[in-house]
């Protein structure tokens, strides 16, 4: 059997199976996620963590002195 000859029929059969499975599972309820909530997400009113770097920038001369 020459598969290259029948690729169009194989493609249409695969599309038909995928389409049928889509309609078959469309009425099924969505799965519920039953994982424990994270500690950070438990407090809804908590602010987003922010990192503040309070250091001065190096000058070109100071950068040149650093070991490579």
C-alpha atoms as an extended CHARMM CRD file, in Angstrom:
* protein
*
        68  EXT
         1         1  UNK       CA              0.0000000000        0.0000000000        0.0000000000  PROA      1               0.0000000000
         2         2  UNK       CA              1.4340000000        3.3570000000       -1.0060000000  PROA      2               0.0000000000
         3         3  UNK       CA              0.8830000000        5.7180000000        1.9420000000  PROA      3               0.0000000000
         4         4  UNK       CA              1.7450000000        8.8220000000       -0.1020000000  PROA      4               0.0000000000
         5         5  UNK       CA             -1.1950000000        8.0440000000       -2.3880000000  PROA      5               0.0000000000
         6         6  UNK       CA             -3.6410000000        7.8920000000        0.4920000000  PROA      6               0.0000000000
         7         7  UNK       CA             -2.4160000000       10.8520000000        2.5770000000  PROA      7               0.0000000000
         8         8  UNK       CA             -5.5340000000       12.9130000000        1.7890000000  PROA      8               0.0000000000
         9         9  UNK       CA             -7.8220000000       10.1340000000        3.0310000000  PROA      9               0.0000000000
        10        10  UNK       CA             -5.6770000000        9.6500000000        6.1600000000  PROA      10              0.0000000000
        11        11  UNK       CA             -5.7750000000       13.3950000000        6.8520000000  PROA      11              0.0000000000
        12        12  UNK       CA             -9.5660000000       13.5420000000        6.4630000000  PROA      12              0.0000000000
        13        13  UNK       CA             -9.9990000000       10.5230000000        8.7460000000  PROA      13              0.0000000000
        14        14  UNK       CA             -7.8330000000       12.1350000000       11.4270000000  PROA      14              0.0000000000
        15        15  UNK       CA             -9.7590000000       15.4100000000       11.1560000000  PROA      15              0.0000000000
        16        16  UNK       CA            -13.0500000000       13.5120000000       11.4750000000  PROA      16              0.0000000000
        17        17  UNK       CA            -11.8480000000       11.6800000000       14.6110000000  PROA      17              0.0000000000
        18        18  UNK       CA            -10.6060000000       14.9130000000       16.1920000000  PROA      18              0.0000000000
        19        19  UNK       CA            -13.8630000000       16.6980000000       15.3580000000  PROA      19              0.0000000000
        20        20  UNK       CA            -15.9420000000       13.8710000000       16.8180000000  PROA      20              0.0000000000
        21        21  UNK       CA            -13.8900000000       13.8160000000       20.0220000000  PROA      21              0.0000000000
        22        22  UNK       CA            -14.2730000000       17.5990000000       20.3480000000  PROA      22              0.0000000000
        23        23  UNK       CA            -18.0480000000       17.3290000000       20.2200000000  PROA      23              0.0000000000
        24        24  UNK       CA            -18.0380000000       14.3130000000       22.5270000000  PROA      24              0.0000000000
        25        25  UNK       CA            -16.0840000000       16.1270000000       25.2540000000  PROA      25              0.0000000000
        26        26  UNK       CA            -17.7770000000       19.5330000000       24.8620000000  PROA      26              0.0000000000
        27        27  UNK       CA            -20.5200000000       18.7160000000       27.3750000000  PROA      27              0.0000000000
        28        28  UNK       CA            -18.1930000000       17.2390000000       29.9750000000  PROA      28              0.0000000000
        29        29  UNK       CA            -17.5830000000       19.3700000000       33.0690000000  PROA      29              0.0000000000
        30        30  UNK       CA            -14.1960000000       20.9910000000       33.3730000000  PROA      30              0.0000000000
        31        31  UNK       CA            -11.8400000000       19.3580000000       35.8890000000  PROA      31              0.0000000000
        32        32  UNK       CA            -11.4730000000       21.2340000000       39.1550000000  PROA      32              0.0000000000
        33        33  UNK       CA             -8.0650000000       22.1000000000       40.4990000000  PROA      33              0.0000000000
        34        34  UNK       CA             -7.6770000000       20.8070000000       44.0470000000  PROA      34              0.0000000000
        35        35  UNK       CA             -4.3130000000       22.1750000000       45.0690000000  PROA      35              0.0000000000
        36        36  UNK       CA             -3.6310000000       23.9160000000       48.3390000000  PROA      36              0.0000000000
        37        37  UNK       CA             -3.4220000000       27.6970000000       48.0760000000  PROA      37              0.0000000000
        38        38  UNK       CA              0.0290000000       29.2110000000       48.3480000000  PROA      38              0.0000000000
        39        39  UNK       CA              0.8970000000       31.1140000000       51.4840000000  PROA      39              0.0000000000
        40        40  UNK       CA              1.5020000000       34.3170000000       49.5340000000  PROA      40              0.0000000000
        41        41  UNK       CA             -1.8460000000       34.1070000000       47.7510000000  PROA      41              0.0000000000
        42        42  UNK       CA             -3.7630000000       33.4880000000       50.9780000000  PROA      42              0.0000000000
        43        43  UNK       CA             -3.5760000000       37.1790000000       51.8840000000  PROA      43              0.0000000000
        44        44  UNK       CA             -5.3090000000       38.9500000000       49.0230000000  PROA      44              0.0000000000
        45        45  UNK       CA             -4.5880000000       42.4210000000       50.3620000000  PROA      45              0.0000000000
        46        46  UNK       CA             -0.8100000000       41.9270000000       50.5120000000  PROA      46              0.0000000000
        47        47  UNK       CA              1.2540000000       44.2140000000       48.3260000000  PROA      47              0.0000000000
        48        48  UNK       CA              3.4940000000       43.0580000000       45.5330000000  PROA      48              0.0000000000
        49        49  UNK       CA              7.0440000000       42.5550000000       46.8300000000  PROA      49              0.0000000000
        50        50  UNK       CA              9.3850000000       45.2790000000       45.6510000000  PROA      50              0.0000000000
        51        51  UNK       CA             13.1740000000       45.1510000000       45.7080000000  PROA      51              0.0000000000
        52        52  UNK       CA             14.8580000000       48.4710000000       46.4320000000  PROA      52              0.0000000000
        53        53  UNK       CA             18.5960000000       48.7890000000       45.7880000000  PROA      53              0.0000000000
        54        54  UNK       CA             20.0300000000       51.6720000000       47.7340000000  PROA      54              0.0000000000
        55        55  UNK       CA             23.5880000000       51.8100000000       46.4610000000  PROA      55              0.0000000000
        56        56  UNK       CA             25.3920000000       54.3590000000       44.3800000000  PROA      56              0.0000000000
        57        57  UNK       CA             26.5450000000       53.5620000000       40.8620000000  PROA      57              0.0000000000
        58        58  UNK       CA             30.2080000000       52.9400000000       40.1430000000  PROA      58              0.0000000000
        59        59  UNK       CA             32.1090000000       55.4570000000       38.1110000000  PROA      59              0.0000000000
        60        60  UNK       CA             34.1160000000       54.4140000000       35.0570000000  PROA      60              0.0000000000
        61        61  UNK       CA             37.3630000000       54.6040000000       37.0490000000  PROA      61              0.0000000000
        62        62  UNK       CA             35.9600000000       52.3660000000       39.7990000000  PROA      62              0.0000000000
        63        63  UNK       CA             34.7090000000       49.8610000000       37.2180000000  PROA      63              0.0000000000
        64        64  UNK       CA             38.1540000000       49.7730000000       35.5940000000  PROA      64              0.0000000000
        65        65  UNK       CA             39.7630000000       48.8980000000       38.9470000000  PROA      65              0.0000000000
        66        66  UNK       CA             37.5490000000       45.8470000000       39.4980000000  PROA      66              0.0000000000
        67        67  UNK       CA             39.1650000000       42.4600000000       38.8120000000  PROA      67              0.0000000000
        68        68  UNK       CA             37.8650000000       40.7580000000       35.7050000000  PROA      68              0.0000000000
